[in-house]
């Protein structure tokens, strides 16, 4: 699951929790400096921009990302 998190949203937080409970990897892109500790605990990996996410996906999963 890929999450763009720029503000606290109850719906997004619920989706993160559901994915975590289902053992689905959660990759978050956010510019927020601080997240709640329990949110950080559920996230597989946090990126500060989409370029970092694209590079990770390319290496981790062999994906080609169109820009």
C-alpha positions as CSV (number, residue, x, y, z in Angstrom):
1,X,0.0,0.0,0.0
2,X,1.3,3.4,-0.9
3,X,0.1,6.3,1.3
4,X,0.7,10.0,0.7
5,X,0.3,11.5,4.1
6,X,0.2,15.3,4.3
7,X,-2.2,15.7,7.2
8,X,-3.9,13.5,9.8
9,X,-7.0,12.0,8.3
10,X,-9.2,9.5,10.2
11,X,-9.9,7.6,6.9
12,X,-6.2,7.2,6.0
13,X,-5.3,6.2,9.5
14,X,-8.0,3.5,9.4
15,X,-6.8,2.2,6.1
16,X,-3.2,2.1,7.5
17,X,-4.4,0.1,10.5
18,X,-6.4,-2.4,8.3
19,X,-3.4,-2.9,6.0
20,X,-1.1,-3.4,9.0
21,X,-3.5,-6.0,10.5
22,X,-3.6,-7.8,7.1
23,X,0.3,-7.9,6.9
24,X,0.3,-5.7,3.8
25,X,3.5,-3.6,3.4
26,X,2.8,0.1,3.8
27,X,5.0,2.7,2.1
28,X,4.4,6.3,3.1
29,X,5.4,9.5,1.4
30,X,5.2,12.5,3.7
31,X,6.9,15.8,4.3
32,X,5.7,15.8,7.9
33,X,8.6,16.0,10.4
34,X,6.9,14.2,13.2
35,X,4.4,11.4,13.1
36,X,2.6,9.7,16.0
37,X,4.7,6.8,17.2
38,X,1.9,4.3,16.7
39,X,1.6,5.4,13.0
40,X,5.4,5.0,12.5
41,X,5.2,1.5,14.0
42,X,2.7,0.4,11.4
43,X,4.6,1.8,8.4
44,X,7.0,-0.5,6.6
45,X,9.1,2.4,5.2
46,X,8.8,6.2,5.1
47,X,10.0,8.4,2.3
48,X,10.2,12.2,2.1
49,X,9.4,12.3,-1.6
50,X,8.2,10.2,-4.5
51,X,11.6,10.0,-6.2
52,X,12.9,8.1,-3.1
53,X,9.8,5.8,-3.3
54,X,10.3,5.2,-7.0
55,X,14.0,4.3,-6.5
56,X,13.1,1.9,-3.6
57,X,10.3,0.2,-5.7
58,X,12.7,-0.2,-8.6
59,X,15.3,-2.0,-6.5
60,X,12.9,-3.9,-4.1
61,X,10.4,-5.2,-6.7
62,X,12.2,-4.6,-10.0
63,X,9.5,-2.2,-11.1
64,X,9.8,0.3,-13.9
65,X,8.2,3.6,-12.8
66,X,6.8,6.0,-15.5
67,X,7.2,9.7,-14.7
